[in-house]
Amino acid sequence: MTSRTVLVTGAGGKTGRAVIAALGRWGVTVRAFVRDADRVADLVGTEHLDVEVVVGDQRRVDDLTGALDGVDAVYAIAPNVSTDEVEMGGAIVAACRNAGVNRLVFHSVIHPQLTAMPHHRDKRRAEEMVITSGLDWTVLQPNAYLQNLAGYTDALRAGRYEVPYATDSTLAMVDLDDVAEVAARLLVEGRGAHRGVHATFELSGPAAVSPDDVAATAAEILGRDVTATRQDPGTWAAGPGADLPDETRARLLAMFRHYDRHGSPGDPTVLTALLDRQPRDLDNVLPDLLGT
């Protein structure tokens, strides 16, 4: 089935925007579901994109049901580390049933069984709702994004990279644009005889990347020394994390504790197969982020 119109929830965030751009390259009409229309206003009318913005609350079944009128498929994304993940998961499933929309691709997280991280635990509970929904569902479980490094580019240019976990902890970081391309393919063309329906796909990048690796790669790109250091998590909580809601800060600290001890491993086999090519890695993405 070729989807004519796809609803993307959480459309104002970086994941939503990347998925919208990928769908636009397929000529798909996107209905962008946001809390604040200004978050995606600059997408409307831009080249290759046909975007309609709908303002609503992902926790409200009625808001979602109304937004699904005339929609062929849904890509469901909750805000990052949201405390409302489970409620939103239940709401989108109920809205799809109400509106008669049968195709749902759900944006989850790598290793949702890791209950020491509350946002992973909530993703697992939301996945269960999706899997038992009776819909034609697909679950994507991406690792940490390489694009998360965008927030550190000024510091990298200044020769430092400070993170609140061990600098030798490795993460199989994935290119967000690769994740978005997979999402678009599954929503538009599908994969194989079953179009990826009733499948769960782990999406990890092609290399285990540590903060030390990021610093070394940045040093090579910039032609200057760059040093990775571990910031005490308490210092992070009192500094960059101080303005966050208490529960959001607590969830991120739990994630940092996990990264400190275990990193975030993953295997690129599934992503490579879904892309029909090698995924992009740190060497491909970091120069773009640094503007070189």
ChimeraX commands (.cxc) that place a marker at each C-alpha (Angstrom):
marker #1 position 0.00,0.00,0.00 radius 0.5
marker #1 position 1.27,3.47,-0.83 radius 0.5
marker #1 position 0.20,5.93,1.85 radius 0.5
marker #1 position -1.18,9.19,0.53 radius 0.5
marker #1 position -1.25,10.99,3.86 radius 0.5
marker #1 position 0.77,10.21,6.99 radius 0.5
marker #1 position 0.18,11.69,10.43 radius 0.5
marker #1 position 3.40,12.36,12.36 radius 0.5
marker #1 position 2.92,13.03,16.07 radius 0.5
marker #1 position 5.57,14.89,18.02 radius 0.5
marker #1 position 6.27,16.61,14.74 radius 0.5
marker #1 position 7.96,19.66,16.21 radius 0.5
marker #1 position 10.92,17.73,17.64 radius 0.5
marker #1 position 14.09,16.76,15.80 radius 0.5
marker #1 position 12.87,13.22,15.14 radius 0.5
marker #1 position 9.52,14.38,13.82 radius 0.5
marker #1 position 11.14,16.95,11.59 radius 0.5
marker #1 position 13.55,14.38,10.17 radius 0.5
marker #1 position 10.70,11.92,9.46 radius 0.5
marker #1 position 8.66,14.70,7.81 radius 0.5
marker #1 position 11.60,15.58,5.57 radius 0.5
marker #1 position 12.11,11.91,4.63 radius 0.5
marker #1 position 8.41,11.47,3.81 radius 0.5
marker #1 position 8.54,14.65,1.75 radius 0.5
marker #1 position 11.21,13.09,-0.45 radius 0.5
marker #1 position 8.66,10.38,-1.26 radius 0.5
marker #1 position 6.05,12.97,-2.23 radius 0.5
marker #1 position 3.83,12.05,0.71 radius 0.5
marker #1 position 1.40,14.52,2.25 radius 0.5
marker #1 position 2.25,14.90,5.93 radius 0.5
marker #1 position -0.12,15.96,8.67 radius 0.5
marker #1 position 2.10,17.28,11.47 radius 0.5
marker #1 position 0.57,16.90,14.93 radius 0.5
marker #1 position 2.08,19.40,17.40 radius 0.5
marker #1 position 1.36,21.14,20.68 radius 0.5
marker #1 position 2.54,24.45,19.20 radius 0.5
marker #1 position 2.13,25.21,15.49 radius 0.5
marker #1 position 5.18,27.47,15.54 radius 0.5
marker #1 position 7.42,24.44,16.03 radius 0.5
marker #1 position 6.96,23.32,12.41 radius 0.5
marker #1 position 5.80,26.54,10.78 radius 0.5
marker #1 position 9.07,26.87,8.88 radius 0.5
marker #1 position 8.46,23.48,7.23 radius 0.5
marker #1 position 5.17,24.44,5.63 radius 0.5
marker #1 position 5.53,25.22,1.96 radius 0.5
marker #1 position 9.25,24.45,1.78 radius 0.5
marker #1 position 10.68,22.53,-1.15 radius 0.5
marker #1 position 9.57,18.90,-1.50 radius 0.5
marker #1 position 7.29,19.11,1.54 radius 0.5
marker #1 position 3.51,19.08,1.64 radius 0.5
marker #1 position 2.74,19.63,5.31 radius 0.5
marker #1 position -0.51,20.37,7.10 radius 0.5
marker #1 position -0.16,21.35,10.76 radius 0.5
marker #1 position -2.69,20.20,13.35 radius 0.5
marker #1 position -2.44,21.46,16.92 radius 0.5
marker #1 position -3.46,19.12,19.72 radius 0.5
marker #1 position -2.46,17.10,22.76 radius 0.5
marker #1 position -1.07,13.57,22.27 radius 0.5
marker #1 position -2.69,12.52,25.54 radius 0.5
marker #1 position -6.19,13.36,24.25 radius 0.5
marker #1 position -7.85,10.63,22.20 radius 0.5
marker #1 position -10.34,13.10,20.73 radius 0.5
marker #1 position -7.58,15.41,19.47 radius 0.5
marker #1 position -5.78,12.51,17.80 radius 0.5
marker #1 position -8.96,11.00,16.36 radius 0.5
marker #1 position -9.85,14.27,14.68 radius 0.5
marker #1 position -6.35,14.60,13.25 radius 0.5
marker #1 position -6.59,11.12,11.71 radius 0.5
marker #1 position -9.48,11.94,9.37 radius 0.5
marker #1 position -8.36,10.98,5.85 radius 0.5
marker #1 position -5.01,9.61,7.05 radius 0.5
marker #1 position -3.54,6.34,5.74 radius 0.5
marker #1 position -0.80,5.72,8.30 radius 0.5
marker #1 position 0.70,7.11,11.52 radius 0.5
marker #1 position 4.23,7.62,12.81 radius 0.5
marker #1 position 3.89,8.03,16.58 radius 0.5
marker #1 position 6.62,9.87,18.50 radius 0.5
marker #1 position 6.34,11.03,22.10 radius 0.5
marker #1 position 8.53,13.91,23.35 radius 0.5
marker #1 position 11.96,12.78,24.55 radius 0.5
marker #1 position 11.95,11.10,28.01 radius 0.5
marker #1 position 8.29,12.09,28.42 radius 0.5
marker #1 position 6.54,11.12,31.63 radius 0.5
marker #1 position 3.35,10.77,29.56 radius 0.5
marker #1 position 4.71,8.07,27.21 radius 0.5
marker #1 position 2.30,5.35,28.35 radius 0.5
marker #1 position -0.73,7.63,28.23 radius 0.5
marker #1 position 0.24,8.80,24.74 radius 0.5
marker #1 position 0.74,5.23,23.57 radius 0.5
marker #1 position -2.72,4.26,24.70 radius 0.5
marker #1 position -4.23,7.38,23.17 radius 0.5
marker #1 position -2.79,6.84,19.68 radius 0.5
marker #1 position -3.90,3.20,19.66 radius 0.5
marker #1 position -7.44,4.20,20.70 radius 0.5
marker #1 position -7.52,7.03,18.15 radius 0.5
marker #1 position -6.40,4.72,15.32 radius 0.5
marker #1 position -9.21,2.33,16.19 radius 0.5
marker #1 position -11.74,5.18,16.36 radius 0.5
marker #1 position -10.67,6.59,12.99 radius 0.5
marker #1 position -10.25,3.25,11.22 radius 0.5
marker #1 position -6.51,3.85,10.56 radius 0.5
marker #1 position -4.82,0.48,10.59 radius 0.5
marker #1 position -1.14,1.28,9.92 radius 0.5
marker #1 position 0.91,2.45,12.91 radius 0.5
marker #1 position 4.69,2.77,13.16 radius 0.5
marker #1 position 5.75,3.42,16.73 radius 0.5
marker #1 position 8.98,5.20,17.67 radius 0.5
marker #1 position 10.47,3.43,20.69 radius 0.5
marker #1 position 14.04,3.18,22.01 radius 0.5
marker #1 position 16.89,0.68,21.94 radius 0.5
marker #1 position 16.58,-1.96,24.69 radius 0.5
marker #1 position 13.27,-0.91,26.29 radius 0.5
marker #1 position 13.63,-3.83,28.72 radius 0.5
marker #1 position 16.20,-1.78,30.68 radius 0.5
marker #1 position 13.83,-0.76,33.45 radius 0.5
marker #1 position 16.52,1.09,35.45 radius 0.5
marker #1 position 15.91,3.89,32.95 radius 0.5
marker #1 position 12.31,5.04,33.49 radius 0.5
marker #1 position 11.81,6.30,29.94 radius 0.5
marker #1 position 12.90,2.89,28.57 radius 0.5
marker #1 position 10.49,1.18,30.97 radius 0.5
marker #1 position 7.66,3.40,29.75 radius 0.5
marker #1 position 8.54,2.70,26.10 radius 0.5
marker #1 position 8.25,-1.02,26.85 radius 0.5
marker #1 position 4.79,-0.53,28.32 radius 0.5
marker #1 position 3.72,1.57,25.33 radius 0.5
marker #1 position 5.12,-1.06,22.95 radius 0.5
marker #1 position 2.90,-3.66,24.62 radius 0.5
marker #1 position -0.15,-1.50,23.92 radius 0.5
marker #1 position 0.88,-1.19,20.28 radius 0.5
marker #1 position 1.67,-4.88,19.85 radius 0.5
marker #1 position -1.68,-5.95,21.34 radius 0.5
marker #1 position -3.66,-3.28,19.46 radius 0.5
marker #1 position -4.81,-5.43,16.56 radius 0.5
marker #1 position -3.38,-2.82,14.16 radius 0.5
marker #1 position -0.76,-3.32,11.46 radius 0.5
marker #1 position 2.06,-2.13,13.71 radius 0.5
marker #1 position 5.80,-1.77,13.40 radius 0.5
marker #1 position 8.12,-0.78,16.25 radius 0.5
marker #1 position 11.41,1.04,15.64 radius 0.5
marker #1 position 14.00,0.99,18.43 radius 0.5
marker #1 position 16.76,3.50,17.60 radius 0.5
marker #1 position 19.94,3.95,19.58 radius 0.5
marker #1 position 21.25,7.37,20.64 radius 0.5
marker #1 position 21.47,9.81,17.72 radius 0.5
marker #1 position 24.73,11.11,16.32 radius 0.5
marker #1 position 22.82,14.38,15.92 radius 0.5
marker #1 position 22.73,14.68,19.72 radius 0.5
marker #1 position 26.31,15.92,19.28 radius 0.5
marker #1 position 24.93,19.10,17.69 radius 0.5
marker #1 position 24.52,20.60,21.16 radius 0.5
marker #1 position 28.25,20.25,21.78 radius 0.5
marker #1 position 29.66,21.77,18.59 radius 0.5
marker #1 position 30.68,25.08,20.16 radius 0.5
marker #1 position 32.49,23.25,22.96 radius 0.5
marker #1 position 34.19,20.91,20.50 radius 0.5
marker #1 position 35.43,23.87,18.49 radius 0.5
marker #1 position 36.83,25.25,21.76 radius 0.5
marker #1 position 38.67,22.00,22.40 radius 0.5
marker #1 position 36.52,20.29,24.99 radius 0.5
marker #1 position 33.79,17.66,25.14 radius 0.5
marker #1 position 32.25,17.20,28.59 radius 0.5
marker #1 position 29.64,14.53,29.30 radius 0.5
marker #1 position 28.16,13.19,32.58 radius 0.5
marker #1 position 29.34,9.61,32.04 radius 0.5
marker #1 position 32.61,7.76,31.45 radius 0.5
marker #1 position 34.55,8.94,28.44 radius 0.5
marker #1 position 35.38,5.36,27.44 radius 0.5
marker #1 position 31.73,4.19,27.52 radius 0.5
marker #1 position 30.62,3.28,24.01 radius 0.5
marker #1 position 27.29,3.89,22.29 radius 0.5
marker #1 position 26.32,2.48,18.89 radius 0.5
marker #1 position 25.15,5.93,17.84 radius 0.5
marker #1 position 22.87,6.11,14.82 radius 0.5
marker #1 position 22.33,8.78,12.19 radius 0.5
marker #1 position 18.88,10.34,12.68 radius 0.5
marker #1 position 18.48,10.76,8.93 radius 0.5
marker #1 position 19.02,7.01,8.50 radius 0.5
marker #1 position 16.31,6.34,11.09 radius 0.5
marker #1 position 13.97,8.74,9.29 radius 0.5
marker #1 position 14.65,7.07,5.95 radius 0.5
marker #1 position 13.74,3.67,7.40 radius 0.5
marker #1 position 10.56,5.13,8.89 radius 0.5
marker #1 position 9.54,6.64,5.56 radius 0.5
marker #1 position 10.21,3.42,3.67 radius 0.5
marker #1 position 8.12,1.39,6.09 radius 0.5
marker #1 position 5.27,3.89,5.93 radius 0.5
marker #1 position 5.29,4.25,2.13 radius 0.5
marker #1 position 6.63,1.19,0.40 radius 0.5
marker #1 position 7.15,-1.39,3.14 radius 0.5
marker #1 position 9.76,-4.10,3.11 radius 0.5
marker #1 position 9.29,-7.52,1.58 radius 0.5
marker #1 position 6.10,-9.55,1.45 radius 0.5
marker #1 position 4.80,-8.32,4.79 radius 0.5
marker #1 position 5.97,-4.68,4.50 radius 0.5
marker #1 position 7.60,-4.83,7.93 radius 0.5
marker #1 position 4.22,-5.31,9.60 radius 0.5
marker #1 position 4.23,-6.92,13.05 radius 0.5
marker #1 position 8.00,-6.45,13.27 radius 0.5
marker #1 position 10.33,-4.82,15.79 radius 0.5
marker #1 position 13.56,-3.38,14.39 radius 0.5
marker #1 position 16.59,-2.35,16.45 radius 0.5
marker #1 position 18.39,0.51,14.72 radius 0.5
marker #1 position 22.01,0.99,15.75 radius 0.5
marker #1 position 24.91,2.63,13.97 radius 0.5
marker #1 position 27.89,0.82,12.47 radius 0.5
marker #1 position 30.41,1.58,15.24 radius 0.5
marker #1 position 30.66,1.74,19.02 radius 0.5
marker #1 position 31.47,5.39,19.69 radius 0.5
marker #1 position 32.84,6.74,22.99 radius 0.5
marker #1 position 33.24,10.38,24.04 radius 0.5
marker #1 position 36.97,9.81,23.59 radius 0.5
marker #1 position 36.27,8.80,19.98 radius 0.5
marker #1 position 34.13,11.89,19.44 radius 0.5
marker #1 position 36.91,14.11,20.76 radius 0.5
marker #1 position 39.54,12.40,18.61 radius 0.5
marker #1 position 37.40,12.67,15.48 radius 0.5
marker #1 position 36.63,16.32,16.17 radius 0.5
marker #1 position 40.34,16.99,16.70 radius 0.5
marker #1 position 41.13,15.49,13.31 radius 0.5
marker #1 position 38.38,17.49,11.59 radius 0.5
marker #1 position 39.22,20.79,13.30 radius 0.5
marker #1 position 42.99,20.43,13.31 radius 0.5
marker #1 position 43.27,21.18,17.02 radius 0.5
marker #1 position 43.38,19.32,20.32 radius 0.5
marker #1 position 40.01,18.25,21.71 radius 0.5
marker #1 position 39.73,16.54,25.09 radius 0.5
marker #1 position 36.82,14.50,26.45 radius 0.5
marker #1 position 36.18,14.74,30.19 radius 0.5
marker #1 position 33.62,13.22,32.52 radius 0.5
marker #1 position 31.43,15.77,34.25 radius 0.5
marker #1 position 30.10,14.77,37.65 radius 0.5
marker #1 position 26.36,14.07,37.19 radius 0.5
marker #1 position 25.57,16.20,40.23 radius 0.5
marker #1 position 27.38,19.12,38.59 radius 0.5
marker #1 position 25.35,18.53,35.42 radius 0.5
marker #1 position 22.12,18.47,37.46 radius 0.5
marker #1 position 23.02,21.79,39.13 radius 0.5
marker #1 position 24.14,23.33,35.84 radius 0.5
marker #1 position 22.74,22.38,32.41 radius 0.5
marker #1 position 20.02,20.21,34.01 radius 0.5
marker #1 position 18.88,22.76,36.58 radius 0.5
marker #1 position 16.14,24.31,34.43 radius 0.5
marker #1 position 14.56,20.98,33.50 radius 0.5
marker #1 position 11.45,19.64,35.25 radius 0.5
marker #1 position 12.41,17.47,38.22 radius 0.5
marker #1 position 11.19,14.21,36.65 radius 0.5
marker #1 position 12.88,14.92,33.32 radius 0.5
marker #1 position 16.16,15.63,35.12 radius 0.5
marker #1 position 15.80,12.42,37.15 radius 0.5
marker #1 position 15.19,10.39,33.99 radius 0.5
marker #1 position 18.24,11.81,32.27 radius 0.5
marker #1 position 20.39,11.15,35.34 radius 0.5
marker #1 position 19.22,7.53,35.30 radius 0.5
marker #1 position 20.24,7.33,31.64 radius 0.5
marker #1 position 23.66,8.82,32.41 radius 0.5
marker #1 position 24.18,6.27,35.21 radius 0.5
marker #1 position 23.41,3.49,32.77 radius 0.5
marker #1 position 25.73,4.89,30.10 radius 0.5
marker #1 position 28.46,5.28,32.74 radius 0.5
marker #1 position 28.33,1.57,33.56 radius 0.5
marker #1 position 27.15,-0.11,30.38 radius 0.5
marker #1 position 27.18,2.30,27.44 radius 0.5
marker #1 position 24.54,1.59,24.79 radius 0.5
marker #1 position 25.64,-1.28,22.56 radius 0.5
marker #1 position 23.93,-2.33,19.36 radius 0.5
marker #1 position 24.39,-4.10,16.06 radius 0.5
marker #1 position 23.98,-2.42,12.64 radius 0.5
marker #1 position 22.77,-5.53,10.78 radius 0.5
marker #1 position 19.06,-4.63,10.81 radius 0.5
marker #1 position 19.59,-0.99,9.88 radius 0.5
marker #1 position 21.93,-1.96,7.03 radius 0.5
marker #1 position 19.36,-4.39,5.65 radius 0.5
marker #1 position 16.51,-1.88,5.85 radius 0.5
marker #1 position 18.56,0.84,4.16 radius 0.5
marker #1 position 20.06,-1.44,1.48 radius 0.5
marker #1 position 23.37,0.33,2.17 radius 0.5
marker #1 position 25.87,1.00,4.93 radius 0.5
marker #1 position 24.56,3.36,7.63 radius 0.5
marker #1 position 26.26,6.72,8.12 radius 0.5
marker #1 position 28.72,6.90,10.99 radius 0.5
marker #1 position 30.54,9.48,13.10 radius 0.5
marker #1 position 33.02,10.26,10.32 radius 0.5
marker #1 position 30.11,11.05,7.97 radius 0.5
marker #1 position 27.97,13.08,10.36 radius 0.5
marker #1 position 30.33,15.05,12.60 radius 0.5
marker #1 position 31.86,17.17,9.80 radius 0.5
marker #1 position 28.35,18.32,8.84 radius 0.5
marker #1 position 27.54,19.19,12.44 radius 0.5
marker #1 position 30.78,21.15,12.79 radius 0.5
marker #1 position 30.15,22.95,9.51 radius 0.5
marker #1 position 33.34,21.78,7.83 radius 0.5
marker link #1:1,2 radius 0.2
marker link #1:2,3 radius 0.2
marker link #1:3,4 radius 0.2
marker link #1:4,5 radius 0.2
marker link #1:5,6 radius 0.2
marker link #1:6,7 radius 0.2
marker link #1:7,8 radius 0.2
marker link #1:8,9 radius 0.2
marker link #1:9,10 radius 0.2
marker link #1:10,11 radius 0.2
marker link #1:11,12 radius 0.2
marker link #1:12,13 radius 0.2
marker link #1:13,14 radius 0.2
marker link #1:14,15 radius 0.2
marker link #1:15,16 radius 0.2
marker link #1:16,17 radius 0.2
marker link #1:17,18 radius 0.2
marker link #1:18,19 radius 0.2
marker link #1:19,20 radius 0.2
marker link #1:20,21 radius 0.2
marker link #1:21,22 radius 0.2
marker link #1:22,23 radius 0.2
marker link #1:23,24 radius 0.2
marker link #1:24,25 radius 0.2
marker link #1:25,26 radius 0.2
marker link #1:26,27 radius 0.2
marker link #1:27,28 radius 0.2
marker link #1:28,29 radius 0.2
marker link #1:29,30 radius 0.2
marker link #1:30,31 radius 0.2
marker link #1:31,32 radius 0.2
marker link #1:32,33 radius 0.2
marker link #1:33,34 radius 0.2
marker link #1:34,35 radius 0.2
marker link #1:35,36 radius 0.2
marker link #1:36,37 radius 0.2
marker link #1:37,38 radius 0.2
marker link #1:38,39 radius 0.2
marker link #1:39,40 radius 0.2
marker link #1:40,41 radius 0.2
marker link #1:41,42 radius 0.2
marker link #1:42,43 radius 0.2
marker link #1:43,44 radius 0.2
marker link #1:44,45 radius 0.2
marker link #1:45,46 radius 0.2
marker link #1:46,47 radius 0.2
marker link #1:47,48 radius 0.2
marker link #1:48,49 radius 0.2
marker link #1:49,50 radius 0.2
marker link #1:50,51 radius 0.2
marker link #1:51,52 radius 0.2
marker link #1:52,53 radius 0.2
marker link #1:53,54 radius 0.2
marker link #1:54,55 radius 0.2
marker link #1:55,56 radius 0.2
marker link #1:56,57 radius 0.2
marker link #1:57,58 radius 0.2
marker link #1:58,59 radius 0.2
marker link #1:59,60 radius 0.2
marker link #1:60,61 radius 0.2
marker link #1:61,62 radius 0.2
marker link #1:62,63 radius 0.2
marker link #1:63,64 radius 0.2
marker link #1:64,65 radius 0.2
marker link #1:65,66 radius 0.2
marker link #1:66,67 radius 0.2
marker link #1:67,68 radius 0.2
marker link #1:68,69 radius 0.2
marker link #1:69,70 radius 0.2
marker link #1:70,71 radius 0.2
marker link #1:71,72 radius 0.2
marker link #1:72,73 radius 0.2
marker link #1:73,74 radius 0.2
marker link #1:74,75 radius 0.2
marker link #1:75,76 radius 0.2
marker link #1:76,77 radius 0.2
marker link #1:77,78 radius 0.2
marker link #1:78,79 radius 0.2
marker link #1:79,80 radius 0.2
marker link #1:80,81 radius 0.2
marker link #1:81,82 radius 0.2
marker link #1:82,83 radius 0.2
marker link #1:83,84 radius 0.2
marker link #1:84,85 radius 0.2
marker link #1:85,86 radius 0.2
marker link #1:86,87 radius 0.2
marker link #1:87,88 radius 0.2
marker link #1:88,89 radius 0.2
marker link #1:89,90 radius 0.2
marker link #1:90,91 radius 0.2
marker link #1:91,92 radius 0.2
marker link #1:92,93 radius 0.2
marker link #1:93,94 radius 0.2
marker link #1:94,95 radius 0.2
marker link #1:95,96 radius 0.2
marker link #1:96,97 radius 0.2
marker link #1:97,98 radius 0.2
marker link #1:98,99 radius 0.2
marker link #1:99,100 radius 0.2
marker link #1:100,101 radius 0.2
marker link #1:101,102 radius 0.2
marker link #1:102,103 radius 0.2
marker link #1:103,104 radius 0.2
marker link #1:104,105 radius 0.2
marker link #1:105,106 radius 0.2
marker link #1:106,107 radius 0.2
marker link #1:107,108 radius 0.2
marker link #1:108,109 radius 0.2
marker link #1:109,110 radius 0.2
marker link #1:110,111 radius 0.2
marker link #1:111,112 radius 0.2
marker link #1:112,113 radius 0.2
marker link #1:113,114 radius 0.2
marker link #1:114,115 radius 0.2
marker link #1:115,116 radius 0.2
marker link #1:116,117 radius 0.2
marker link #1:117,118 radius 0.2
marker link #1:118,119 radius 0.2
marker link #1:119,120 radius 0.2
marker link #1:120,121 radius 0.2
marker link #1:121,122 radius 0.2
marker link #1:122,123 radius 0.2
marker link #1:123,124 radius 0.2
marker link #1:124,125 radius 0.2
marker link #1:125,126 radius 0.2
marker link #1:126,127 radius 0.2
marker link #1:127,128 radius 0.2
marker link #1:128,129 radius 0.2
marker link #1:129,130 radius 0.2
marker link #1:130,131 radius 0.2
marker link #1:131,132 radius 0.2
marker link #1:132,133 radius 0.2
marker link #1:133,134 radius 0.2
marker link #1:134,135 radius 0.2
marker link #1:135,136 radius 0.2
marker link #1:136,137 radius 0.2
marker link #1:137,138 radius 0.2
marker link #1:138,139 radius 0.2
marker link #1:139,140 radius 0.2
marker link #1:140,141 radius 0.2
marker link #1:141,142 radius 0.2
marker link #1:142,143 radius 0.2
marker link #1:143,144 radius 0.2
marker link #1:144,145 radius 0.2
marker link #1:145,146 radius 0.2
marker link #1:146,147 radius 0.2
marker link #1:147,148 radius 0.2
marker link #1:148,149 radius 0.2
marker link #1:149,150 radius 0.2
marker link #1:150,151 radius 0.2
marker link #1:151,152 radius 0.2
marker link #1:152,153 radius 0.2
marker link #1:153,154 radius 0.2
marker link #1:154,155 radius 0.2
marker link #1:155,156 radius 0.2
marker link #1:156,157 radius 0.2
marker link #1:157,158 radius 0.2
marker link #1:158,159 radius 0.2
marker link #1:159,160 radius 0.2
marker link #1:160,161 radius 0.2
marker link #1:161,162 radius 0.2
marker link #1:162,163 radius 0.2
marker link #1:163,164 radius 0.2
marker link #1:164,165 radius 0.2
marker link #1:165,166 radius 0.2
marker link #1:166,167 radius 0.2
marker link #1:167,168 radius 0.2
marker link #1:168,169 radius 0.2
marker link #1:169,170 radius 0.2
marker link #1:170,171 radius 0.2
marker link #1:171,172 radius 0.2
marker link #1:172,173 radius 0.2
marker link #1:173,174 radius 0.2
marker link #1:174,175 radius 0.2
marker link #1:175,176 radius 0.2
marker link #1:176,177 radius 0.2
marker link #1:177,178 radius 0.2
marker link #1:178,179 radius 0.2
marker link #1:179,180 radius 0.2
marker link #1:180,181 radius 0.2
marker link #1:181,182 radius 0.2
marker link #1:182,183 radius 0.2
marker link #1:183,184 radius 0.2
marker link #1:184,185 radius 0.2
marker link #1:185,186 radius 0.2
marker link #1:186,187 radius 0.2
marker link #1:187,188 radius 0.2
marker link #1:188,189 radius 0.2
marker link #1:189,190 radius 0.2
marker link #1:190,191 radius 0.2
marker link #1:191,192 radius 0.2
marker link #1:192,193 radius 0.2
marker link #1:193,194 radius 0.2
marker link #1:194,195 radius 0.2
marker link #1:195,196 radius 0.2
marker link #1:196,197 radius 0.2
marker link #1:197,198 radius 0.2
marker link #1:198,199 radius 0.2
marker link #1:199,200 radius 0.2
marker link #1:200,201 radius 0.2
marker link #1:201,202 radius 0.2
marker link #1:202,203 radius 0.2
marker link #1:203,204 radius 0.2
marker link #1:204,205 radius 0.2
marker link #1:205,206 radius 0.2
marker link #1:206,207 radius 0.2
marker link #1:207,208 radius 0.2
marker link #1:208,209 radius 0.2
marker link #1:209,210 radius 0.2
marker link #1:210,211 radius 0.2
marker link #1:211,212 radius 0.2
marker link #1:212,213 radius 0.2
marker link #1:213,214 radius 0.2
marker link #1:214,215 radius 0.2
marker link #1:215,216 radius 0.2
marker link #1:216,217 radius 0.2
marker link #1:217,218 radius 0.2
marker link #1:218,219 radius 0.2
marker link #1:219,220 radius 0.2
marker link #1:220,221 radius 0.2
marker link #1:221,222 radius 0.2
marker link #1:222,223 radius 0.2
marker link #1:223,224 radius 0.2
marker link #1:224,225 radius 0.2
marker link #1:225,226 radius 0.2
marker link #1:226,227 radius 0.2
marker link #1:227,228 radius 0.2
marker link #1:228,229 radius 0.2
marker link #1:229,230 radius 0.2
marker link #1:230,231 radius 0.2
marker link #1:231,232 radius 0.2
marker link #1:232,233 radius 0.2
marker link #1:233,234 radius 0.2
marker link #1:234,235 radius 0.2
marker link #1:235,236 radius 0.2
marker link #1:236,237 radius 0.2
marker link #1:237,238 radius 0.2
marker link #1:238,239 radius 0.2
marker link #1:239,240 radius 0.2
marker link #1:240,241 radius 0.2
marker link #1:241,242 radius 0.2
marker link #1:242,243 radius 0.2
marker link #1:243,244 radius 0.2
marker link #1:244,245 radius 0.2
marker link #1:245,246 radius 0.2
marker link #1:246,247 radius 0.2
marker link #1:247,248 radius 0.2
marker link #1:248,249 radius 0.2
marker link #1:249,250 radius 0.2
marker link #1:250,251 radius 0.2
marker link #1:251,252 radius 0.2
marker link #1:252,253 radius 0.2
marker link #1:253,254 radius 0.2
marker link #1:254,255 radius 0.2
marker link #1:255,256 radius 0.2
marker link #1:256,257 radius 0.2
marker link #1:257,258 radius 0.2
marker link #1:258,259 radius 0.2
marker link #1:259,260 radius 0.2
marker link #1:260,261 radius 0.2
marker link #1:261,262 radius 0.2
marker link #1:262,263 radius 0.2
marker link #1:263,264 radius 0.2
marker link #1:264,265 radius 0.2
marker link #1:265,266 radius 0.2
marker link #1:266,267 radius 0.2
marker link #1:267,268 radius 0.2
marker link #1:268,269 radius 0.2
marker link #1:269,270 radius 0.2
marker link #1:270,271 radius 0.2
marker link #1:271,272 radius 0.2
marker link #1:272,273 radius 0.2
marker link #1:273,274 radius 0.2
marker link #1:274,275 radius 0.2
marker link #1:275,276 radius 0.2
marker link #1:276,277 radius 0.2
marker link #1:277,278 radius 0.2
marker link #1:278,279 radius 0.2
marker link #1:279,280 radius 0.2
marker link #1:280,281 radius 0.2
marker link #1:281,282 radius 0.2
marker link #1:282,283 radius 0.2
marker link #1:283,284 radius 0.2
marker link #1:284,285 radius 0.2
marker link #1:285,286 radius 0.2
marker link #1:286,287 radius 0.2
marker link #1:287,288 radius 0.2
marker link #1:288,289 radius 0.2
marker link #1:289,290 radius 0.2
marker link #1:290,291 radius 0.2
marker link #1:291,292 radius 0.2
view
